[in-house]
């Protein structure tokens, strides 16, 4: 399998739901309530494990790397169950029901200082844990906190549909990465003090990738999101929202580069190395929070 086709594998898999089914799932979850809806996740996860052999193989390969041993059935099922629980919690978090969760925040002073300086920043996340819990924490402090999501255009429309199904009044703007006006739109939002969130661990076309050692073997990471931060010279902040079981989450903010750093030729390499190293750290600290269910290493 070529580098491009391997990275595109997760994009080309058939969709498992339509907007109507998504809305039905959201309404069912909210109607039943979180405790009852969580019980339904057990048969759903079992079905998904049995009906998605490629995802199951990818999960097993990742768990073997991060655990340093062969994963047990409990490990494999726990991986899918953590993913499902974070998806379910997304419904409630995006409907401003975050008071029902216990969230511990580390590094919030970093965002406070950025706000004090009057500018926005770029939040670099990954398909790890919950990005939504960080947004919920921000809105607890400030209801009008402006948040935009930067993502590849191929996924932007899907996310717009999903957000509309969960909460039609959700004030989150989705900016398509790769469009001619993307950089202008991001720069404009940053000047307005927006926090721009981007999941920077994969792209959709298999291009502009650089290999870094990750969990003991080379893995490809896209440069595109980091190039945006390099050109716009705003603070680059790592965000990790870790699910800890039950109603508990941990949110970590770490400064990758502040706005005053000179963005020379070494900046991209330095910041990406930090990002990959810290992502590996969080994967080892909370293994089941990794949600890339495809062959990440090739």
Phi and psi in degrees as GROMACS dihedral restraints (atoms count N, CA, C in turn):
[ dihedral_restraints ]
;  ai    aj    ak    al  type     phi  dphi    fc
    3     4     5     6     1   -73.9    20    10
    4     5     6     7     1   164.8    20    10
    6     7     8     9     1   -57.9    20    10
    7     8     9    10     1   -45.0    20    10
    9    10    11    12     1   -65.5    20    10
   10    11    12    13     1   -46.2    20    10
   12    13    14    15     1   -67.7    20    10
   13    14    15    16     1   -32.2    20    10
   15    16    17    18     1   -65.6    20    10
   16    17    18    19     1   -46.0    20    10
   18    19    20    21     1   -67.9    20    10
   19    20    21    22     1   -32.2    20    10
   21    22    23    24     1   -78.8    20    10
   22    23    24    25     1    -7.8    20    10
   24    25    26    27     1   -54.4    20    10
   25    26    27    28     1   -45.1    20    10
   27    28    29    30     1   -68.9    20    10
   28    29    30    31     1   -26.2    20    10
   30    31    32    33     1   -75.3    20    10
   31    32    33    34     1   -37.3    20    10
   33    34    35    36     1   -83.5    20    10
   34    35    36    37     1    -8.5    20    10
   36    37    38    39     1   -63.9    20    10
   37    38    39    40     1   143.4    20    10
   39    40    41    42     1   -59.6    20    10
   40    41    42    43     1   144.0    20    10
   42    43    44    45     1   -68.5    20    10
   43    44    45    46     1   142.7    20    10
   45    46    47    48     1  -102.0    20    10
   46    47    48    49     1     8.1    20    10
   48    49    50    51     1  -167.0    20    10
   49    50    51    52     1   154.3    20    10
   51    52    53    54     1  -104.7    20    10
   52    53    54    55     1   168.2    20    10
   54    55    56    57     1   -55.2    20    10
   55    56    57    58     1   -37.5    20    10
   57    58    59    60     1   -65.0    20    10
   58    59    60    61     1   -42.5    20    10
   60    61    62    63     1   -67.1    20    10
   61    62    63    64     1   -36.0    20    10
   63    64    65    66     1   -63.2    20    10
   64    65    66    67     1   -45.5    20    10
   66    67    68    69     1   -62.9    20    10
   67    68    69    70     1   -37.3    20    10
   69    70    71    72     1   -63.1    20    10
   70    71    72    73     1   -43.4    20    10
   72    73    74    75     1   -63.1    20    10
   73    74    75    76     1   -41.6    20    10
   75    76    77    78     1   -63.5    20    10
   76    77    78    79     1   -46.7    20    10
   78    79    80    81     1   -64.6    20    10
   79    80    81    82     1   -37.2    20    10
   81    82    83    84     1   -65.0    20    10
   82    83    84    85     1   -44.9    20    10
   84    85    86    87     1   -61.5    20    10
   85    86    87    88     1   -44.6    20    10
   87    88    89    90     1   -71.6    20    10
   88    89    90    91     1   -34.2    20    10
   90    91    92    93     1   -69.1    20    10
   91    92    93    94     1   -41.6    20    10
   93    94    95    96     1   -75.7    20    10
   94    95    96    97     1   -31.0    20    10
   96    97    98    99     1    92.1    20    10
   97    98    99   100     1   156.8    20    10
   99   100   101   102     1   -61.2    20    10
  100   101   102   103     1   -45.5    20    10
  102   103   104   105     1   -59.6    20    10
  103   104   105   106     1   -43.9    20    10
  105   106   107   108     1   -72.0    20    10
  106   107   108   109     1   -41.8    20    10
  108   109   110   111     1   -61.2    20    10
  109   110   111   112     1   -34.7    20    10
  111   112   113   114     1   -62.8    20    10
  112   113   114   115     1   -31.5    20    10
  114   115   116   117     1   -65.6    20    10
  115   116   117   118     1   -33.9    20    10
  117   118   119   120     1   -70.1    20    10
  118   119   120   121     1   -16.1    20    10
  120   121   122   123     1   -68.7    20    10
  121   122   123   124     1   -26.2    20    10
  123   124   125   126     1   -64.3    20    10
  124   125   126   127     1   -53.3    20    10
  126   127   128   129     1   -66.5    20    10
  127   128   129   130     1   -32.9    20    10
  129   130   131   132     1   -64.4    20    10
  130   131   132   133     1   -41.7    20    10
  132   133   134   135     1   -67.3    20    10
  133   134   135   136     1   -39.8    20    10
  135   136   137   138     1   -61.8    20    10
  136   137   138   139     1   -43.8    20    10
  138   139   140   141     1   -60.8    20    10
  139   140   141   142     1   -44.0    20    10
  141   142   143   144     1   -65.0    20    10
  142   143   144   145     1   -40.6    20    10
  144   145   146   147     1   -61.2    20    10
  145   146   147   148     1   -40.6    20    10
  147   148   149   150     1   -77.6    20    10
  148   149   150   151     1   -30.4    20    10
  150   151   152   153     1   -95.7    20    10
  151   152   153   154     1    -3.3    20    10
  153   154   155   156     1  -128.7    20    10
  154   155   156   157     1    74.1    20    10
  156   157   158   159     1   -61.9    20    10
  157   158   159   160     1   -34.2    20    10
  159   160   161   162     1   -64.6    20    10
  160   161   162   163     1   -43.5    20    10
  162   163   164   165     1   -65.8    20    10
  163   164   165   166     1   -39.1    20    10
  165   166   167   168     1   -64.6    20    10
  166   167   168   169     1   -40.5    20    10
  168   169   170   171     1   -64.9    20    10
  169   170   171   172     1   -43.4    20    10
  171   172   173   174     1   -63.2    20    10
  172   173   174   175     1   -40.8    20    10
  174   175   176   177     1   -60.6    20    10
  175   176   177   178     1   -46.0    20    10
  177   178   179   180     1   -62.7    20    10
  178   179   180   181     1   -40.1    20    10
  180   181   182   183     1   -65.4    20    10
  181   182   183   184     1   -42.2    20    10
  183   184   185   186     1   -64.3    20    10
  184   185   186   187     1   -46.8    20    10
  186   187   188   189     1   -61.8    20    10
  187   188   189   190     1   -36.9    20    10
  189   190   191   192     1   -61.4    20    10
  190   191   192   193     1   -40.4    20    10
  192   193   194   195     1   -68.0    20    10
  193   194   195   196     1   -49.8    20    10
  195   196   197   198     1   -75.7    20    10
  196   197   198   199     1   -29.9    20    10
  198   199   200   201     1   -88.5    20    10
  199   200   201   202     1   -21.3    20    10
  201   202   203   204     1    74.3    20    10
  202   203   204   205     1    21.5    20    10
  204   205   206   207     1  -160.0    20    10
  205   206   207   208     1   170.8    20    10
  207   208   209   210     1   -68.5    20    10
  208   209   210   211     1   128.8    20    10
  210   211   212   213     1   -70.5    20    10
  211   212   213   214     1   141.5    20    10
  213   214   215   216     1   -85.3    20    10
  214   215   216   217     1   169.1    20    10
  216   217   218   219     1   -58.6    20    10
  217   218   219   220     1   -37.5    20    10
  219   220   221   222     1   -62.1    20    10
  220   221   222   223     1   -39.5    20    10
  222   223   224   225     1   -63.9    20    10
  223   224   225   226     1   -46.1    20    10
  225   226   227   228     1   -63.5    20    10
  226   227   228   229     1   -46.8    20    10
  228   229   230   231     1   -66.7    20    10
  229   230   231   232     1   -39.0    20    10
  231   232   233   234     1   -62.0    20    10
  232   233   234   235     1   -33.0    20    10
  234   235   236   237     1   -62.9    20    10
  235   236   237   238     1   -49.7    20    10
  237   238   239   240     1   -67.3    20    10
  238   239   240   241     1   -36.8    20    10
  240   241   242   243     1   -67.5    20    10
  241   242   243   244     1   -38.2    20    10
  243   244   245   246     1   -63.3    20    10
  244   245   246   247     1   -41.8    20    10
  246   247   248   249     1   -59.6    20    10
  247   248   249   250     1   -46.9    20    10
  249   250   251   252     1   -65.0    20    10
  250   251   252   253     1   -39.3    20    10
  252   253   254   255     1   -66.1    20    10
  253   254   255   256     1   -38.7    20    10
  255   256   257   258     1   -66.2    20    10
  256   257   258   259     1   -37.7    20    10
  258   259   260   261     1   -63.9    20    10
  259   260   261   262     1   -43.2    20    10
  261   262   263   264     1   -62.8    20    10
  262   263   264   265     1   -45.0    20    10
  264   265   266   267     1   -63.5    20    10
  265   266   267   268     1   -27.2    20    10
  267   268   269   270     1   -56.9    20    10
  268   269   270   271     1   -38.3    20    10
  270   271   272   273     1   -57.5    20    10
  271   272   273   274     1   -43.9    20    10
  273   274   275   276     1   -80.4    20    10
  274   275   276   277     1   -37.1    20    10
  276   277   278   279     1   -64.9    20    10
  277   278   279   280     1   -39.7    20    10
  279   280   281   282     1   -77.8    20    10
  280   281   282   283     1    -9.2    20    10
  282   283   284   285     1  -103.4    20    10
  283   284   285   286     1    24.1    20    10
  285   286   287   288     1    56.4    20    10
  286   287   288   289     1    40.2    20    10
  288   289   290   291     1  -110.1    20    10
  289   290   291   292     1    36.3    20    10
  291   292   293   294     1   -73.4    20    10
  292   293   294   295     1   -14.9    20    10
  294   295   296   297     1   -64.4    20    10
  295   296   297   298     1   -17.3    20    10
  297   298   299   300     1   -79.3    20    10
  298   299   300   301     1    -4.7    20    10
  300   301   302   303     1  -112.2    20    10
  301   302   303   304     1   151.7    20    10
  303   304   305   306     1   -99.7    20    10
  304   305   306   307     1   111.5    20    10
  306   307   308   309     1  -122.0    20    10
  307   308   309   310     1   124.0    20    10
  309   310   311   312     1  -101.3    20    10
  310   311   312   313     1   129.4    20    10
  312   313   314   315     1  -113.7    20    10
  313   314   315   316     1   131.5    20    10
  315   316   317   318     1  -117.6    20    10
  316   317   318   319     1   130.2    20    10
  318   319   320   321     1    86.5    20    10
  319   320   321   322     1    17.5    20    10
  321   322   323   324     1   -63.3    20    10
  322   323   324   325     1   -24.8    20    10
  324   325   326   327     1   -63.1    20    10
  325   326   327   328     1   -24.0    20    10
  327   328   329   330     1   -64.2    20    10
  328   329   330   331     1   -44.5    20    10
  330   331   332   333     1   -70.5    20    10
  331   332   333   334     1   -36.4    20    10
  333   334   335   336     1   -60.5    20    10
  334   335   336   337     1   -41.9    20    10
  336   337   338   339     1   -66.9    20    10
  337   338   339   340     1   -38.1    20    10
  339   340   341   342     1   -64.8    20    10
  340   341   342   343     1   -43.1    20    10
  342   343   344   345     1   -62.3    20    10
  343   344   345   346     1   -39.5    20    10
  345   346   347   348     1   -62.2    20    10
  346   347   348   349     1   -34.2    20    10
  348   349   350   351     1   -78.1    20    10
  349   350   351   352     1    -7.4    20    10
  351   352   353   354     1    85.3    20    10
  352   353   354   355     1    11.5    20    10
  354   355   356   357     1  -124.5    20    10
  355   356   357   358     1   171.8    20    10
  357   358   359   360     1   -93.8    20    10
  358   359   360   361     1  -173.7    20    10
  360   361   362   363     1  -150.3    20    10
  361   362   363   364     1   169.7    20    10
  363   364   365   366     1  -107.2    20    10
  364   365   366   367     1   122.8    20    10
  366   367   368   369     1   -95.6    20    10
  367   368   369   370     1   114.0    20    10
  369   370   371   372     1   -93.4    20    10
  370   371   372   373     1   108.9    20    10
  372   373   374   375     1  -107.9    20    10
  373   374   375   376     1  -163.5    20    10
  375   376   377   378     1  -153.8    20    10
  376   377   378   379     1   174.3    20    10
  378   379   380   381     1   -79.7    20    10
  379   380   381   382     1    69.0    20    10
  381   382   383   384     1  -146.4    20    10
  382   383   384   385     1   123.4    20    10
  384   385   386   387     1    62.2    20    10
  385   386   387   388     1  -138.3    20    10
  387   388   389   390     1  -126.4    20    10
  388   389   390   391     1   115.0    20    10
  390   391   392   393     1   -73.9    20    10
  391   392   393   394     1   -29.5    20    10
  393   394   395   396     1   -65.7    20    10
  394   395   396   397     1   -30.2    20    10
  396   397   398   399     1   -67.6    20    10
  397   398   399   400     1   -31.1    20    10
  399   400   401   402     1   -67.9    20    10
  400   401   402   403     1   -41.0    20    10
  402   403   404   405     1   -61.7    20    10
  403   404   405   406     1   -41.4    20    10
  405   406   407   408     1   -63.1    20    10
  406   407   408   409     1   -39.5    20    10
  408   409   410   411     1   -65.2    20    10
  409   410   411   412     1   -40.9    20    10
  411   412   413   414     1   -61.4    20    10
  412   413   414   415     1   -38.9    20    10
  414   415   416   417     1   -77.7    20    10
  415   416   417   418     1   -20.3    20    10
  417   418   419   420     1   -63.9    20    10
  418   419   420   421     1   -38.3    20    10
  420   421   422   423     1   -79.2    20    10
  421   422   423   424     1   -33.7    20    10
  423   424   425   426     1  -151.9    20    10
  424   425   426   427     1   108.2    20    10
  426   427   428   429     1   -62.3    20    10
  427   428   429   430     1   -30.0    20    10
  429   430   431   432     1   -97.4    20    10
  430   431   432   433     1    19.7    20    10
  432   433   434   435     1   -57.4    20    10
  433   434   435   436     1   119.2    20    10
  435   436   437   438     1   -80.4    20    10
  436   437   438   439     1   121.0    20    10
  438   439   440   441     1  -127.7    20    10
  439   440   441   442     1   132.6    20    10
  441   442   443   444     1  -124.9    20    10
  442   443   444   445     1   151.1    20    10
  444   445   446   447     1  -111.8    20    10
  445   446   447   448     1   130.0    20    10
  447   448   449   450     1  -106.7    20    10
  448   449   450   451     1   121.0    20    10
  450   451   452   453     1  -151.4    20    10
  451   452   453   454     1   164.4    20    10
  453   454   455   456     1   -64.4    20    10
  454   455   456   457     1   138.8    20    10
  456   457   458   459     1   -56.8    20    10
  457   458   459   460     1   -31.0    20    10
  459   460   461   462     1   -62.4    20    10
  460   461   462   463     1   -26.3    20    10
  462   463   464   465     1  -103.1    20    10
  463   464   465   466     1   -15.1    20    10
  465   466   467   468     1   -59.6    20    10
  466   467   468   469     1   -43.0    20    10
  468   469   470   471     1   -66.6    20    10
  469   470   471   472     1   -38.3    20    10
  471   472   473   474     1   -61.8    20    10
  472   473   474   475     1   -42.0    20    10
  474   475   476   477     1   -68.3    20    10
  475   476   477   478     1   -38.7    20    10
  477   478   479   480     1   -59.3    20    10
  478   479   480   481     1   -43.0    20    10
  480   481   482   483     1   -65.1    20    10
  481   482   483   484     1   -42.8    20    10
  483   484   485   486     1   -64.9    20    10
  484   485   486   487     1   -43.6    20    10
  486   487   488   489     1   -64.2    20    10
  487   488   489   490     1   -40.1    20    10
  489   490   491   492     1   -64.6    20    10
  490   491   492   493     1   -35.2    20    10
  492   493   494   495     1   -69.6    20    10
  493   494   495   496     1   -36.4    20    10
  495   496   497   498     1   -77.0    20    10
  496   497   498   499     1   -45.2    20    10
  498   499   500   501     1  -153.5    20    10
  499   500   501   502     1    99.1    20    10
  501   502   503   504     1   -60.4    20    10
  502   503   504   505     1   -20.6    20    10
  504   505   506   507     1   -95.8    20    10
  505   506   507   508     1     8.9    20    10
  507   508   509   510     1   -66.6    20    10
  508   509   510   511     1   122.7    20    10
  510   511   512   513     1   -92.0    20    10
  511   512   513   514     1    63.2    20    10
  513   514   515   516     1  -124.5    20    10
  514   515   516   517     1   122.6    20    10
  516   517   518   519     1   -93.2    20    10
  517   518   519   520     1   136.2    20    10
  519   520   521   522     1  -106.3    20    10
  520   521   522   523     1   122.0    20    10
  522   523   524   525     1  -107.5    20    10
  523   524   525   526     1   126.1    20    10
  525   526   527   528     1   -78.6    20    10
  526   527   528   529     1   117.7    20    10
  528   529   530   531     1   -75.6    20    10
  529   530   531   532     1   134.2    20    10
  531   532   533   534     1   105.9    20    10
  532   533   534   535     1   -11.4    20    10
  534   535   536   537     1   -76.0    20    10
  535   536   537   538     1   157.4    20    10
  537   538   539   540     1   -62.4    20    10
  538   539   540   541     1   -32.1    20    10
  540   541   542   543     1   -99.6    20    10
  541   542   543   544     1     9.3    20    10
  543   544   545   546     1   -59.9    20    10
  544   545   546   547     1   -47.5    20    10
  546   547   548   549     1   -63.3    20    10
  547   548   549   550     1   -39.8    20    10
  549   550   551   552     1   -64.4    20    10
  550   551   552   553     1   -43.9    20    10
  552   553   554   555     1   -63.0    20    10
  553   554   555   556     1   -43.0    20    10
  555   556   557   558     1   -64.9    20    10
  556   557   558   559     1   -44.5    20    10
  558   559   560   561     1   -59.9    20    10
  559   560   561   562     1   -40.9    20    10
  561   562   563   564     1   -64.5    20    10
  562   563   564   565     1   -42.6    20    10
  564   565   566   567     1   -66.7    20    10
  565   566   567   568     1   -38.7    20    10
  567   568   569   570     1   -63.9    20    10
  568   569   570   571     1   -38.8    20    10
  570   571   572   573     1   -63.4    20    10
  571   572   573   574     1   -29.3    20    10
  573   574   575   576     1   -82.9    20    10
  574   575   576   577     1     0.9    20    10
  576   577   578   579     1    88.9    20    10
  577   578   579   580     1    15.1    20    10
  579   580   581   582     1   -69.1    20    10
  580   581   582   583     1   152.5    20    10
  582   583   584   585     1  -100.1    20    10
  583   584   585   586     1   120.7    20    10
  585   586   587   588     1  -102.1    20    10
  586   587   588   589     1   114.5    20    10
  588   589   590   591     1   -96.2    20    10
  589   590   591   592     1   135.8    20    10
  591   592   593   594     1  -142.7    20    10
  592   593   594   595     1   135.4    20    10
  594   595   596   597     1   -90.4    20    10
  595   596   597   598     1   107.6    20    10
  597   598   599   600     1  -103.1    20    10
  598   599   600   601     1    22.8    20    10
  600   601   602   603     1  -102.0    20    10
  601   602   603   604     1    -3.6    20    10
  603   604   605   606     1  -161.2    20    10
  604   605   606   607     1   159.8    20    10
  606   607   608   609     1  -129.7    20    10
  607   608   609   610     1  -173.0    20    10
  609   610   611   612     1  -107.9    20    10
  610   611   612   613     1   -11.6    20    10
  612   613   614   615     1  -116.9    20    10
  613   614   615   616     1    -1.3    20    10
  615   616   617   618     1    71.1    20    10
  616   617   618   619     1    16.3    20    10
  618   619   620   621     1  -108.4    20    10
  619   620   621   622     1   162.8    20    10
  621   622   623   624     1    58.2    20    10
  622   623   624   625     1    41.0    20    10
  624   625   626   627     1  -104.4    20    10
  625   626   627   628     1   146.7    20    10
  627   628   629   630     1  -129.6    20    10
  628   629   630   631     1   139.2    20    10
  630   631   632   633     1   -89.8    20    10
  631   632   633   634     1   135.7    20    10
  633   634   635   636     1  -132.5    20    10
  634   635   636   637     1   151.3    20    10
  636   637   638   639     1   -70.1    20    10
  637   638   639   640     1   125.1    20    10
  639   640   641   642     1  -142.7    20    10
  640   641   642   643     1   115.0    20    10
  642   643   644   645     1    56.1    20    10
  643   644   645   646     1    39.8    20    10
  645   646   647   648     1    91.3    20    10
  646   647   648   649     1     3.4    20    10
  648   649   650   651     1  -153.5    20    10
  649   650   651   652     1   156.1    20    10
  651   652   653   654     1   -66.2    20    10
  652   653   654   655     1   134.5    20    10
  654   655   656   657     1  -135.4    20    10
  655   656   657   658     1   151.5    20    10
  657   658   659   660     1   -94.6    20    10
  658   659   660   661     1   134.3    20    10
  660   661   662   663     1  -128.2    20    10
  661   662   663   664     1   140.6    20    10
  663   664   665   666     1   -78.4    20    10
  664   665   666   667     1   141.0    20    10
  666   667   668   669     1   -84.6    20    10
  667   668   669   670     1   -21.9    20    10
  669   670   671   672     1   -48.6    20    10
  670   671   672   673     1   -54.7    20    10
  672   673   674   675     1   -59.7    20    10
  673   674   675   676     1   -35.6    20    10
  675   676   677   678     1   -75.2    20    10
  676   677   678   679     1   -31.0    20    10
  678   679   680   681     1   -63.2    20    10
  679   680   681   682     1   -36.9    20    10
  681   682   683   684     1   -60.4    20    10
  682   683   684   685     1   -46.8    20    10
  684   685   686   687     1   -64.6    20    10
  685   686   687   688     1   -36.3    20    10
  687   688   689   690     1   -63.7    20    10
  688   689   690   691     1   -44.0    20    10
  690   691   692   693     1   -72.1    20    10
  691   692   693   694     1   -35.4    20    10
  693   694   695   696     1   -89.2    20    10
  694   695   696   697     1   -12.2    20    10
  696   697   698   699     1    53.6    20    10
  697   698   699   700     1    49.3    20    10
  699   700   701   702     1  -115.7    20    10
  700   701   702   703     1   161.7    20    10
  702   703   704   705     1   -56.2    20    10
  703   704   705   706     1   139.0    20    10
  705   706   707   708     1  -107.9    20    10
  706   707   708   709     1   120.0    20    10
  708   709   710   711     1  -123.5    20    10
  709   710   711   712     1   130.1    20    10
  711   712   713   714     1   -81.1    20    10
  712   713   714   715     1   137.2    20    10
  714   715   716   717     1  -128.1    20    10
  715   716   717   718     1   129.2    20    10
  717   718   719   720     1  -133.6    20    10
  718   719   720   721     1   120.2    20    10
  720   721   722   723     1  -106.9    20    10
  721   722   723   724     1   103.8    20    10
  723   724   725   726     1   -96.7    20    10
  724   725   726   727     1   127.5    20    10
  726   727   728   729     1   -82.2    20    10
  727   728   729   730     1   126.2    20    10
  729   730   731   732     1  -112.8    20    10
  730   731   732   733     1    12.0    20    10
  732   733   734   735     1    98.9    20    10
  733   734   735   736     1   151.0    20    10
  735   736   737   738     1    61.7    20    10
  736   737   738   739     1  -122.5    20    10
  738   739   740   741     1  -107.2    20    10
  739   740   741   742     1    14.1    20    10
  741   742   743   744     1   -99.6    20    10
  742   743   744   745     1   132.4    20    10
  744   745   746   747     1  -132.1    20    10
  745   746   747   748     1   152.7    20    10
  747   748   749   750     1  -120.2    20    10
  748   749   750   751     1   133.0    20    10
  750   751   752   753     1  -115.7    20    10
  751   752   753   754     1   128.3    20    10
  753   754   755   756     1  -118.5    20    10
  754   755   756   757     1   129.1    20    10
  756   757   758   759     1  -115.6    20    10
  757   758   759   760     1   130.6    20    10
  759   760   761   762     1  -136.7    20    10
  760   761   762   763     1   133.8    20    10
  762   763   764   765     1   -77.3    20    10
  763   764   765   766     1   119.1    20    10
  765   766   767   768     1   -85.3    20    10
  766   767   768   769     1   -39.0    20    10
  768   769   770   771     1  -161.7    20    10
  769   770   771   772     1   133.7    20    10
  771   772   773   774     1   -87.1    20    10
  772   773   774   775     1   176.4    20    10
  774   775   776   777     1   -70.6    20    10
  775   776   777   778     1   -20.6    20    10
  777   778   779   780     1   -86.2    20    10
  778   779   780   781     1    -9.5    20    10
  780   781   782   783     1   -67.5    20    10
  781   782   783   784     1   134.5    20    10
  783   784   785   786     1   -70.4    20    10
  784   785   786   787     1   126.2    20    10
  786   787   788   789     1   -90.1    20    10
  787   788   789   790     1    71.6    20    10
  789   790   791   792     1   -89.1    20    10
  790   791   792   793     1  -167.7    20    10
  792   793   794   795     1   -63.4    20    10
  793   794   795   796     1   -25.1    20    10
  795   796   797   798     1   -85.6    20    10
  796   797   798   799     1   -11.8    20    10
  798   799   800   801     1   -61.6    20    10
  799   800   801   802     1   -46.7    20    10
  801   802   803   804     1   -59.7    20    10
  802   803   804   805     1   -46.7    20    10
  804   805   806   807     1   -63.4    20    10
  805   806   807   808     1   -43.6    20    10
  807   808   809   810     1   -63.1    20    10
  808   809   810   811     1   -47.8    20    10
  810   811   812   813     1   -69.5    20    10
  811   812   813   814     1   -40.6    20    10
  813   814   815   816     1   -66.1    20    10
  814   815   816   817     1   -38.0    20    10
  816   817   818   819     1   -62.0    20    10
  817   818   819   820     1   -42.4    20    10
  819   820   821   822     1   -63.2    20    10
  820   821   822   823     1   -44.6    20    10
  822   823   824   825     1   -59.3    20    10
  823   824   825   826     1   -49.7    20    10
  825   826   827   828     1   -65.0    20    10
  826   827   828   829     1   -40.8    20    10
  828   829   830   831     1   -62.8    20    10
  829   830   831   832     1   -42.9    20    10
  831   832   833   834     1   -72.6    20    10
  832   833   834   835     1   -34.3    20    10
  834   835   836   837     1   -63.1    20    10
  835   836   837   838     1   -41.4    20    10
  837   838   839   840     1   -61.2    20    10
  838   839   840   841     1   -42.2    20    10
  840   841   842   843     1   -57.2    20    10
  841   842   843   844     1   -47.1    20    10
  843   844   845   846     1   -69.9    20    10
  844   845   846   847     1   -33.9    20    10
  846   847   848   849     1   -62.4    20    10
  847   848   849   850     1   -41.9    20    10
  849   850   851   852     1   -69.2    20    10
  850   851   852   853     1   -32.0    20    10
  852   853   854   855     1   -75.0    20    10
  853   854   855   856     1   -30.0    20    10
  855   856   857   858     1  -143.6    20    10
  856   857   858   859     1    74.9    20    10
  858   859   860   861     1   -56.9    20    10
  859   860   861   862     1   -37.1    20    10
  861   862   863   864     1   -74.7    20    10
  862   863   864   865     1    -3.9    20    10
  864   865   866   867     1   -86.2    20    10
  865   866   867   868     1     0.5    20    10
  867   868   869   870     1   -85.3    20    10
  868   869   870   871     1   123.2    20    10
  870   871   872   873     1  -120.8    20    10
  871   872   873   874     1    35.7    20    10
  873   874   875   876     1   -99.0    20    10
  874   875   876   877     1    93.9    20    10
  876   877   878   879     1   -92.3    20    10
  877   878   879   880     1    55.3    20    10
  879   880   881   882     1  -149.0    20    10
  880   881   882   883     1   171.9    20    10
  882   883   884   885     1   -71.8    20    10
  883   884   885   886     1    93.2    20    10
  885   886   887   888     1   -72.9    20    10
  886   887   888   889     1   -25.8    20    10
  888   889   890   891     1   -97.6    20    10
  889   890   891   892     1   -22.7    20    10
